[in-house]
Amino acid sequence: MAKTKRIGILTSGGDSPGLNAAIRGVGKAALGFYRMEIIGFRDGFRGLAENRRIRLEKNTLAGILTVGGTILGTSRDKPHRMIIDGHPRDMTDVIARNYQKLGLDALVCLGGGGTQKNALRLAQRGLRVLTLPKTIDNDVVMTDSTFGFDTALGIATEAIDRLHSTAHSHHRIVVAEIMGHRSGWLALGAGIAGGADVILIPEIPYDVGKIAQAIQKRSRQGTNFSIVAVAEGAMSKEDARAFLSAEQKKEKARTQVARHAAQLELGALEAKHTGNTLRLAKQLEQLTQLESRVTILGYVQRGGTPSAADRLLATRLGTACADLIQKGVCGVMVAARGEGAEPVPLEKVAGKRKTVALDHPWVESARRVGTCLGD
């Protein structure tokens, strides 16, 4: 008789709508279709390092399809740099030993860009790892989409819809800050869908003067309000040049001292960028003489019930993951491709980010309908 396969599963990084749907997809296919055993680890890689686990059964998976967050809990802990008793420790060997002691045939990691890198490190250590792409930012490479993005897109779009009435009633500029540090998919998509007049994303550094001109043009044409959708990582052309210079210094650094100095410079720029949306709103108010208000959507974008599209995507990728484990495939991310799924080697995913191309159809569509992109 063939040995029953035993798989582990964890969720890592920020929470995201669709995580429970994906856990359910992997779990129900593994348990019911392939007769595998499945163990869930609490709070990401930390739970695997500390051997905090729960056996996932049919009743554990019941009713979680529509629930936001993750029943397993999550954390941003990295296997190679985990804070233990106040000090960073490399827990990779401990994780590998726990994996072996539990007799796992595979480990499934649900997460975004950081999780892909951490999963690759474990794969290189000899663990049989598979990942599923999760993030509201939609910035994981080699997959059509990530689960969590569609839900967050709907939430951000609805927020912009609701802000229109206030902006119109009070003749104001309303600036809505949307999540997205290094990629603008969420701000761009929600801005287009919500009819924002200005959309600012990290990929297109902006000129505040040109934004003010676009708003003033609307005023001259009789429209005395504007909606500005801005990704939290969007920055002015001046700030973008400063960041690029610091990053180039870090890349070219040949000594530890030089790398440290470049990192400090980047850290100072990051600190300076904090609160940038508030400063932008103040600048626009001064330049246009229109009252401005800021709405920061924040974590509301990551919470709540996943959309139908995210439930479908998470279930599709979760069941495909179980299929791949049954076939003995590992060292891959289960990517969405068309209406199906495709395994992509982790080496092609880890350390990379999917950003908005300057000629992307969404960008072109925004320009065609007269949206100002700040450039």
C-alpha positions in Angstrom: 0.0 0.0 0.0 1.3 3.4 -0.9 2.3 5.7 2.0 -0.2 8.5 2.7 1.3 11.8 1.8 1.5 14.4 4.5 1.7 18.1 3.6 2.2 21.3 5.6 0.7 24.7 4.9 1.3 28.2 6.2 0.3 31.7 5.4 3.0 34.4 5.5 3.3 38.2 5.2 0.3 40.6 5.3 -3.2 39.2 5.5 -5.2 39.2 2.3 -8.7 38.3 1.2 -8.8 34.8 -0.2 -6.2 33.2 2.1 -8.8 31.0 3.7 -10.3 30.1 0.3 -6.8 29.0 -0.8 -6.3 26.9 2.4 -9.6 25.3 1.8 -8.8 24.6 -1.9 -5.5 22.9 -1.0 -7.0 21.2 2.0 -10.2 19.8 0.5 -8.4 18.5 -2.6 -5.6 17.0 -0.6 -8.0 15.4 2.0 -11.0 14.4 0.0 -9.6 13.7 -3.5 -6.0 12.5 -2.8 -6.5 11.1 0.8 -3.5 13.1 2.0 -2.9 14.4 5.6 -2.5 18.1 6.0 -1.0 20.1 8.9 -1.4 23.8 9.3 1.3 25.9 10.9 0.4 28.9 13.1 1.6 32.4 12.3 3.7 31.8 9.2 7.3 30.5 9.3 7.5 31.2 13.0 4.9 28.5 13.6 7.0 26.1 11.6 10.2 27.0 13.5 8.4 26.7 16.9 6.4 23.6 15.8 3.1 25.2 16.5 0.6 23.3 14.4 -2.9 22.2 13.9 -4.2 19.2 12.0 -6.6 20.3 9.3 -9.6 18.2 8.9 -12.9 18.4 7.0 -14.6 20.3 9.9 -11.7 22.7 10.2 -12.1 23.7 6.6 -15.9 24.0 6.7 -17.3 27.5 6.5 -14.0 29.4 5.8 -14.5 30.0 2.1 -16.1 33.4 2.7 -14.1 34.5 5.7 -11.4 37.1 5.4 -7.9 36.9 7.0 -6.4 33.5 7.7 -7.5 30.8 10.2 -3.8 29.9 10.6 -2.6 33.4 11.5 0.3 35.1 9.8 3.6 37.0 10.4 6.4 38.6 8.5 9.1 36.5 10.1 11.8 35.3 7.8 13.4 31.8 8.3 16.9 33.1 8.1 16.3 36.2 10.3 13.8 35.5 13.0 13.7 37.5 16.2 14.2 35.1 19.1 14.5 36.6 22.7 15.1 40.0 21.2 17.9 38.8 18.8 17.9 37.8 15.2 18.6 34.2 14.6 18.8 32.0 11.5 16.1 29.3 12.1 16.5 27.6 8.7 18.1 24.5 10.2 15.4 24.3 12.9 12.7 24.6 10.3 14.3 21.8 8.2 14.5 19.5 11.3 10.9 20.1 12.1 9.9 19.4 8.5 11.8 16.1 8.6 10.5 15.1 12.1 6.9 15.6 11.0 7.6 13.5 7.8 6.3 16.1 5.5 6.2 15.3 1.8 5.7 19.0 0.8 5.3 22.4 2.4 2.8 24.9 0.8 3.5 28.6 1.5 0.8 31.2 0.7 2.3 34.7 0.4 3.6 37.6 -1.7 7.0 38.6 -2.8 8.8 38.1 0.5 7.3 34.6 0.9 8.5 33.6 -2.5 12.1 34.5 -1.5 11.8 32.7 1.8 10.3 29.6 0.2 13.2 29.5 -2.3 15.7 29.6 0.6 13.9 26.6 2.1 13.8 24.8 -1.2 17.6 25.3 -1.5 17.9 23.8 1.9 16.3 20.6 0.6 12.6 21.1 1.5 10.0 20.3 -1.0 8.2 23.6 -1.3 5.3 25.0 -3.3 3.9 28.5 -3.1 0.6 30.3 -4.0 0.7 34.0 -5.0 -1.2 36.2 -2.5 -1.1 40.0 -2.3 -3.5 42.9 -2.8 -0.7 44.7 -4.6 -0.8 42.2 -7.6 3.0 42.6 -7.9 4.1 38.9 -7.9 5.8 38.1 -11.3 4.9 35.3 -13.6 1.2 35.1 -12.6 -1.7 36.7 -14.3 -3.1 37.8 -11.0 -2.8 37.3 -7.2 -5.7 36.4 -5.0 -6.6 39.4 -2.8 -6.1 41.9 -5.5 -9.7 41.8 -6.9 -11.3 42.3 -3.5 -9.0 45.2 -2.6 -9.6 46.7 -6.0 -13.4 46.6 -5.4 -13.0 48.2 -1.9 -10.7 51.0 -3.2 -13.1 51.6 -6.1 -16.1 51.9 -3.9 -14.2 54.3 -1.6 -13.5 56.6 -4.6 -17.1 56.3 -5.7 -18.2 57.5 -2.3 -15.7 60.3 -2.2 -17.1 61.9 -5.4 -20.2 63.1 -3.6 -18.2 64.9 -0.8 -15.8 66.4 -3.3 -18.6 67.6 -5.5 -20.7 69.0 -2.7 -17.9 71.0 -1.0 -16.0 71.9 -4.2 -12.8 70.3 -2.9 -9.8 68.3 -4.0 -10.1 64.9 -2.3 -6.9 62.9 -2.2 -7.4 59.2 -1.6 -4.2 57.2 -0.6 -4.3 53.7 -1.8 -1.9 50.9 -0.9 1.1 50.1 -3.1 4.6 50.9 -2.0 6.5 49.9 -5.2 3.8 49.0 -7.7 0.7 50.9 -8.8 -1.7 48.2 -9.9 -4.2 48.9 -7.1 -4.2 52.7 -7.4 -4.3 52.6 -11.2 -7.1 50.1 -11.4 -9.2 51.7 -8.7 -8.5 55.2 -10.1 -9.8 54.2 -13.6 -12.8 52.2 -12.3 -13.7 55.0 -9.9 -13.3 57.8 -12.4 -10.5 59.6 -10.5 -9.3 62.8 -12.3 -5.7 62.3 -11.3 -3.9 58.9 -10.7 -0.4 58.8 -9.2 1.6 55.6 -9.1 5.2 54.7 -8.2 6.1 53.8 -11.8 5.4 57.4 -13.1 7.1 60.1 -11.0 4.9 63.2 -10.9 5.3 66.9 -11.3 3.0 68.6 -8.7 2.8 71.7 -11.0 1.3 69.6 -13.8 -1.2 68.1 -11.4 -2.3 71.6 -10.3 -2.6 72.7 -13.9 -4.9 69.7 -14.7 -7.1 70.6 -11.7 -7.2 74.3 -12.6 -8.2 73.4 -16.1 -11.2 71.5 -14.7 -12.1 74.5 -12.7 -12.0 76.8 -15.8 -14.2 74.3 -17.6 -16.8 74.6 -14.7 -15.9 71.5 -12.6 -14.8 72.8 -9.3 -13.8 69.5 -7.6 -11.2 66.8 -8.3 -10.5 63.3 -7.1 -6.8 62.3 -6.8 -6.0 58.6 -6.4 -2.5 58.2 -5.2 -0.5 55.1 -4.4 1.3 55.3 -1.1 4.6 54.8 -2.9 4.0 57.5 -5.6 6.7 60.2 -5.5 7.7 63.4 -7.2 10.3 63.5 -9.9 12.8 65.0 -7.5 12.2 62.4 -4.8 12.4 59.6 -7.5 15.8 60.9 -8.6 17.1 60.9 -5.0 15.9 57.3 -4.5 17.4 56.1 -7.7 20.7 57.7 -6.8 20.7 56.0 -3.4 19.8 52.7 -4.8 22.6 52.9 -7.4 25.1 53.8 -4.7 24.0 50.7 -2.8 24.4 48.5 -6.0 27.8 49.9 -6.7 29.1 49.7 -3.2 32.2 47.5 -2.9 32.7 47.7 0.9 30.5 47.0 3.9 30.9 50.6 5.0 29.7 51.9 1.7 26.7 49.6 1.6 25.8 50.6 5.1 26.0 54.3 4.2 23.8 53.8 1.1 21.3 51.9 3.2 21.2 54.7 5.7 20.6 57.1 2.9 17.7 55.0 1.6 16.3 54.7 5.1 16.4 58.5 5.5 14.6 58.9 2.2 11.9 56.4 3.2 11.4 58.3 6.5 11.1 61.5 4.6 8.5 60.0 2.3 6.3 59.1 5.2 3.3 61.5 5.2 3.9 62.4 1.5 0.2 62.3 0.7 -0.6 64.9 3.3 2.2 67.1 1.9 0.9 66.6 -1.6 -2.6 67.7 -0.6 -1.2 70.8 1.0 0.8 71.7 -2.1 -2.2 71.3 -4.3 -4.3 73.4 -2.0 -1.7 76.2 -2.2 -1.3 76.0 -6.0 -5.0 75.7 -6.9 -6.6 77.7 -4.1 -9.1 74.9 -3.7 -9.6 73.3 -0.3 -8.2 69.7 -0.1 -8.9 66.8 2.1 -7.0 63.4 2.5 -8.5 60.0 2.9 -6.1 57.2 3.7 -7.8 53.8 3.0 -5.1 51.8 4.8 -5.9 48.3 6.1 -9.5 48.5 5.2 -8.4 47.4 1.7 -7.0 44.1 3.1 -10.0 43.1 5.2 -13.4 41.5 4.9 -15.0 38.9 2.7 -13.2 38.0 -0.4 -14.8 38.7 -3.8 -16.3 35.9 -5.9 -13.3 36.3 -8.3 -10.8 35.9 -5.5 -12.6 32.9 -4.1 -12.6 31.3 -7.5 -8.9 32.1 -8.1 -7.8 30.9 -4.7 -9.8 27.7 -5.0 -8.4 27.1 -8.6 -4.8 27.6 -7.5 -5.3 25.6 -4.3 -6.6 22.6 -6.0 -4.0 22.8 -8.7 -1.4 22.9 -5.9 -2.7 19.6 -4.5 -2.6 18.1 -8.1 1.1 19.1 -8.4 2.0 17.6 -5.0 0.3 14.3 -6.0 2.5 14.4 -9.1 5.7 15.0 -7.1 6.3 18.5 -8.4 8.0 20.9 -6.0 10.2 24.1 -6.0 7.5 26.0 -7.9 4.9 28.8 -7.5 1.4 27.8 -8.7 0.7 30.7 -11.1 -2.6 31.7 -12.6 -2.4 31.4 -16.4 -5.6 32.1 -18.4 -8.3 30.0 -16.9 -5.9 27.4 -15.7 -2.8 27.2 -13.5 0.9 26.6 -14.3 3.9 25.7 -12.1 6.7 28.3 -12.3 10.2 27.6 -10.8 10.7 29.7 -7.7 14.0 30.9 -9.1 12.1 32.8 -11.8 9.9 34.5 -9.2 11.9 35.2 -6.0 13.4 38.6 -5.8 11.4 40.1 -8.7 8.5 42.5 -8.8 5.7 43.0 -11.3 5.3 46.7 -11.9 3.0 48.7 -14.2 4.6 49.1 -17.6 4.5 52.6 -19.0 2.7 51.4 -22.1 0.3 49.0 -20.3 -3.2 49.1 -21.7 -4.5 50.5 -18.3 -2.1 53.4 -18.6 -3.1 54.1 -22.2 -6.8 53.9 -21.3 -6.4 56.3 -18.4 -4.7 58.8 -20.7 -7.4 58.4 -23.4 -10.2 59.4 -21.0 -8.3 62.5 -19.9 -6.9 61.3 -16.6 -3.8 63.2 -15.4 -1.0 60.8 -14.4 1.2 63.6 -13.1 3.8 63.5 -15.8 
